[in-house]
Amino acid sequence: MEKTLRKYFALFALPGILCFILAFLIPMVMGIYLSFCDFTNVTNAKWVGIDNYIKSFAIDNGQFVKSLWLTTQFTIVTVITINVFSFSLALMLTRGIKGTNVFRTIFFMPNLIGGIVLGWIWQVIINGVLVKYGQTIVSDARFGFWGLVVLMNWQNVGYMMVIYVAAIQNVSTDMLEAAAIDGANGFTTLFKIIIPSVMPSITICLFMTVTNGFKLFDQNLALTAGAPAKQTELLALNIYNTFYGRNGFEGVGQARAVVFTIIVAVIALVQLRLTRSKEVEN
């Protein structure tokens, strides 16, 4: 059986490899090439070197850097809040309380709703509250920022909670019982046994929340569209507006997309390395 599997491995892997090459590798290479070109479509690309990269940081009064800084702040806040809330919920829902499956389903359901729909829903909710004070979500950049934070938490907490629940349920009961016999309190048990035991899940959830925070687009477009005055324009929306919003700036938008990809990849790899080192230690 094993010999047969090895014989046909390449055949079974071929569809996946072709999809990867056609849907990811080739577009990525073309995108990198086009970032060094002036173009309106892929057939009239003209090589301009690093001009697009220079313009990326020079035009729009440095809006690209402002969006990058705003996205970094947003990602830091959402990574902390999503993981703290989801882990706390997972702890509560693994106590053997009746009806926990219902609560897990309720918390998970927002993750099934599309980003554009979520943005519209929360825009209606937040504006419904702010209208009592003569404000809207685009009246002040702080409203838009924290509205995005709330939306992101509402959408992702349930999904991360499911991962944490599965991890906590697999923590060794022998270790927990031994800790209880030794007189360890809840705080000690949490930080000395439970958290080290679920570090692989923490690695996964941190990776997902970091990348989701940096590449957030549709929720940002639907909730604030960058208003007021681009003060809530996250990086993905900035790239979209550069590429599609202004004629002749397609190359600049593509260059910003390449920079964006590199930034996200580097941050994600650093985070994976740091958290995985904790897994090895424990």
Residue pairs with C-beta under 8 A, 6 or more apart in sequence:
30 42
31 254
31 257
31 258
32 258
33 45
34 42
34 45
34 250
34 251
34 254
35 52
35 53
35 251
35 254
35 255
35 257
35 258
36 47
36 48
36 49
36 50
36 52
36 251
36 255
37 45
37 46
37 47
37 48
37 52
37 251
37 254
38 45
38 46
38 48
38 51
38 52
38 248
38 251
39 45
39 46
39 250
39 251
40 247
40 248
40 250
48 251
51 251
52 251
52 252
52 254
52 255
53 255
53 259
55 249
55 252
55 255
56 64
56 252
56 255
56 256
56 259
57 64
57 65
59 249
59 252
60 242
63 230
63 233
63 238
64 235
64 238
64 242
64 256
66 230
66 233
67 230
67 233
67 234
67 235
67 237
67 238
68 235
68 263
70 145
70 231
70 232
70 233
70 234
70 235
71 213
71 214
71 216
71 234
71 235
71 236
73 145
74 145
74 148
74 149
74 152
74 213
74 216
74 234
75 209
75 210
75 213
75 214
77 149
78 149
78 152
78 153
78 156
78 209
78 212
78 213
79 206
79 209
79 210
79 213
81 149
81 153
82 152
82 153
82 156
82 157
82 160
82 205
82 209
83 160
83 202
83 205
83 206
83 209
85 153
85 157
86 156
86 157
86 158
86 159
86 160
86 161
86 163
86 164
86 205
87 160
87 161
87 164
89 107
89 157
89 161
89 164
90 161
90 164
90 165
90 167
90 168
91 164
91 168
91 190
91 194
93 100
93 103
93 104
93 161
93 165
94 100
94 165
94 168
94 169
104 158
104 161
104 162
104 165
106 158
107 157
107 158
107 161
108 158
108 159
108 161
108 162
109 158
110 118
110 154
110 155
110 158
111 155
111 156
111 158
111 159
113 121
113 155
114 218
115 155
115 217
115 218
115 219
115 222
116 218
116 219
116 221
116 222
117 222
118 151
118 154
118 155
118 219
118 222
119 151
119 218
119 219
119 220
119 221
119 222
119 223
120 222
120 223
122 147
122 150
122 151
122 154
122 223
123 137
123 147
123 222
123 223
123 224
126 137
126 143
126 147
126 150
127 136
127 137
130 136
130 137
130 139
130 143
135 143
136 143
137 143
137 144
137 147
137 223
137 224
138 144
138 224
138 227
138 228
138 232
139 228
140 228
141 228
141 231
141 232
144 223
144 224
144 227
144 228
144 231
144 232
145 232
147 223
147 224
148 216
148 219
148 220
148 223
148 224
148 232
148 234
151 219
151 223
152 212
152 213
152 216
152 219
155 219
156 208
156 209
156 212
160 205
160 208
160 209
163 201
163 204
163 205
164 198
164 201
164 205
166 201
167 197
167 198
167 200
167 201
168 194
168 198
170 197
171 193
171 194
171 197
171 198
172 197
175 193
175 197
176 189
176 193
179 188
179 189
179 192
179 193
180 189
184 192
184 193
195 202
196 278
196 282
197 282
199 275
199 278
199 279
199 282
200 279
202 275
203 272
203 275
203 276
203 279
206 271
206 275
207 268
207 271
207 272
207 275
210 267
210 268
210 271
211 264
211 268
214 235
214 236
214 260
214 263
214 264
214 267
215 236
215 264
216 234
216 236
217 234
217 236
217 237
217 240
220 226
220 232
220 233
220 234
220 236
220 237
221 237
221 240
224 232
225 237
226 232
226 233
226 237
226 238
226 241
230 238
233 241
235 260
236 260
238 256
239 253
239 256
239 257
239 260
240 253
242 249
242 252
242 253
242 256
243 249
243 250
243 253
243 254
243 257
244 253
